[in-house]
Amino acid sequence: MKVNIRKISERTGFSPATVSNALNHKRGVNKDTAAEILKTAKEMGYVTEAGITKIKLVIYRDRGLIVGDNPFFSLVVDGFEKACREAGYEMALLNLDRQAEDYEKQVENLLLDQSTAIVLYGSELTDEEAAIFKKARTPFLILDYWNHDMSFNGVFINNADAARMAGEYLIKRGHTEIGYLKGSYRIKAFGSRSVGLQIAMKKHNLSLKPEYIVTLPVTMDDAYQQMLKYLDRNLKLPTAFFADNDNLALGAMQALKERGFSIPGDISIIGFDDLPFCEIAVPRLTSLRVPKQDMGRLAVREIVDMIQGKNTTKTKIQICTEFMERDSVRDLNDTKDAREIEKEE
């Protein structure tokens, strides 16, 4: 016997109008009520007109060096999960490993599934690999990645503007010899951050000198080890470093302190992401805060609008960062010298 709204109403005790609104994910239905109705409908074998009751968060990994078990990623997922629940959709989590033997088959199965909307967490995605996902037959959005040909709906960080802000901050505090802690594993976000820093410097007739670019692994411990080796070469250092992310900044900062440098007395550092470690580091690390949970929530809001047919235009939404000023940057306009600052610390 065909399952319809009336039968679901009889089973749950809610009115047909409430059942209809819940099944079509309309506003005004209590989230617990909506969850109960959707659960009952699924158990009874009912399929909504749109056929989509689940949102799948697909974690794309190439080498797994950026997306992994870290506070940034877990907070994005937490916001995503809460938003799915509030909107009355079931959330599924799928890991998609580019290095897996059956990767192509996994992608094929994913793109053929029309019963689930897809949000692809694409921090490690390349343009070449992104092209494959144009074949998706279901509402599809990419998180933390963008493509200049406007192929996808997306939510991502304003990387270039944020890094430009960091560069301006350093320059206003008298730094003209500015270095760059460059992640050895290159993703699009890092490239944009490099561009943003150089835009700020060029505006003030400064340039990023090759000798001030230090390439480090993207994990904190490996960055620390590599920075020690770099410092042992006794090369001339800039007065400040901007880092691709906090892992690089914190790893380098520890190495600098072990080699006798005062931070910020001798070297100033700015990170990116604002991981929880920034607040407890010594000194506390100045960083650019990404609203991680809001990223996840916003991705869900956009994909839900796509599911419900409210968003038919390709859109790309940039998440703005917040500059978290702490203790790791010295103002060179101050008349105190490095030794005085170090004593105060």
Sequence and secondary structure as in RCSB ss.txt:
>XXXX:A:sequence
MKVNIRKISERTGFSPATVSNALNHKRGVNKDTAAEILKTAKEMGYVTEAGITKIKLVIYRDRGLIVGDNPFFSL
VVDGFEKACREAGYEMALLNLDRQAEDYEKQVENLLLDQSTAIVLYGSELTDEEAAIFKKARTPFLILDYWNHDM
SFNGVFINNADAARMAGEYLIKRGHTEIGYLKGSYRIKAFGSRSVGLQIAMKKHNLSLKPEYIVTLPVTMDDAYQ
QMLKYLDRNLKLPTAFFADNDNLALGAMQALKERGFSIPGDISIIGFDDLPFCEIAVPRLTSLRVPKQDMGRLAV
REIVDMIQGKNTTKTKIQICTEFMERDSVRDLNDTKDAREIEKEE
>XXXX:A:secstr
    HHHHHHHH   HHHHHHHHTT TTS HHHHHHHHHHHHHTT   SS   EEEEEEEESSSSSSSSSHHHHH
HHHHHHHHHHHHT EEEEEEEETTSTTHHHHHHHHHH  SEEEEEE TT  HHHHGGGGG  S EEEES   TT 
 SEEEEE HHHHHHHHHHHHHHTT  SEEEEEESS  HHHHHHHHHHHHHHHHTT    GGGEEEE SSHHHHHH
HHHHHHTT     SEEEESSHHHHHHHHHHHHHTT  TTTT EEE SB  THHHHSSS  BEEE  HHHHHHHHH
HHHHHHHTT   S  EEEE  EEE  SS   TTSS  HHHHHHH 
